[in-house]
Amino acid sequence: QVHLVESGGGLVQAGGSLRLSCAASGGIFSINAMGWYRQALGKQRELVAGFTSGGSTNYAVSVKGRFTISRDNAKNTVYLQMNSLKPEDTAVYYCNTPVRAKYGFWGQGTQVTVSS
């Protein structure tokens, strides 16, 4: 069974930075397909950053230039470096694969709160 554990969230002032981590274990899958999603209160969950099948990365327009997704295959861990944070980045952040996301399987996520 796949187990994803997100960490690194917290409270930060606008303009600050956070680095999220997602440790993956169990199952047979590749972190190469993983992405970071977020869900703000009262809003739908959205894809923030992910890896393409070709190995490159893609980002939501709202975070492009500020967020960077990376991975350490040896540690089975995916990261999200978030810089120049804005209050509108406040949300619960989740890591997941597209397939698990499609079928509604999610971890606990990690809360990110950006104060103005």
C-alpha positions in Angstrom: 0.0 0.0 0.0 1.3 3.4 -1.0 2.0 5.7 1.9 2.7 9.4 1.3 3.8 11.7 4.2 3.9 15.4 3.6 5.8 17.7 6.0 7.4 21.1 6.2 4.3 23.3 6.4 3.8 26.1 8.9 3.1 29.7 9.4 5.2 32.2 7.5 5.0 35.9 6.7 4.4 37.1 3.2 7.6 37.1 1.2 9.0 34.2 3.2 10.0 30.7 2.2 9.1 27.1 3.1 10.3 23.8 1.8 7.8 20.9 1.8 8.8 17.3 1.7 6.9 14.2 0.7 8.3 10.8 1.7 6.9 7.9 -0.3 6.8 4.3 0.6 5.0 1.1 -0.2 3.5 0.0 -3.4 5.1 -0.1 -6.8 5.3 3.3 -8.4 7.7 6.0 -9.3 8.1 9.4 -7.7 9.0 10.6 -11.1 5.2 10.9 -11.8 4.4 12.8 -8.6 3.2 16.3 -8.1 2.2 18.8 -5.5 -1.4 19.9 -5.1 -3.1 22.3 -2.8 -6.5 23.1 -1.5 -7.4 26.4 0.0 -10.5 26.7 2.2 -13.6 26.7 0.2 -11.8 26.1 -3.1 -11.2 23.1 -5.3 -7.9 21.2 -5.1 -5.5 22.3 -7.8 -2.2 21.0 -9.2 0.6 23.3 -8.2 3.7 21.6 -9.6 4.6 18.3 -11.2 6.9 16.3 -13.3 6.1 15.6 -16.9 6.5 12.2 -18.6 9.5 13.6 -20.4 11.2 14.5 -17.1 10.7 18.2 -17.1 8.6 20.2 -14.7 5.4 22.2 -15.0 3.8 24.7 -12.7 0.5 26.5 -12.2 0.7 30.0 -13.5 0.1 31.4 -10.0 3.3 29.9 -8.7 5.6 29.9 -11.7 8.9 31.5 -10.9 8.3 31.2 -7.1 8.0 27.5 -6.5 10.4 24.7 -7.5 9.6 21.0 -7.5 12.5 18.5 -7.1 13.0 14.9 -6.1 15.6 12.6 -4.6 15.0 9.2 -6.1 17.4 7.5 -3.6 15.3 8.8 -0.7 12.0 8.3 -2.5 11.2 11.9 -1.6 9.8 14.8 -3.5 10.2 18.4 -2.4 8.5 21.8 -3.1 10.6 24.9 -2.5 8.3 27.8 -2.1 9.7 31.3 -2.2 8.1 34.8 -2.2 5.1 33.3 -0.5 1.8 35.3 -0.7 -1.3 35.1 1.5 -3.1 33.5 -1.4 -0.7 30.5 -1.2 -2.4 29.6 2.1 -3.7 26.1 1.7 -3.2 22.4 2.6 -0.6 21.0 0.4 -0.5 17.4 -0.8 1.8 15.3 -2.8 0.3 12.6 -5.0 0.5 10.8 -8.3 -2.0 11.6 -11.0 -3.6 8.2 -10.8 -4.1 8.3 -7.1 -5.4 11.8 -7.4 -7.9 10.7 -10.1 -9.3 8.0 -7.8 -9.4 10.2 -4.7 -6.6 8.7 -2.7 -5.0 11.4 -0.6 -2.7 11.7 2.4 -3.1 14.1 5.3 -1.3 17.0 3.7 0.6 19.8 5.4 -0.9 23.2 6.2 0.8 26.3 4.8 -0.4 29.6 6.2 1.0 32.9 4.9 0.2 36.0 6.9 0.1 39.4 5.3 
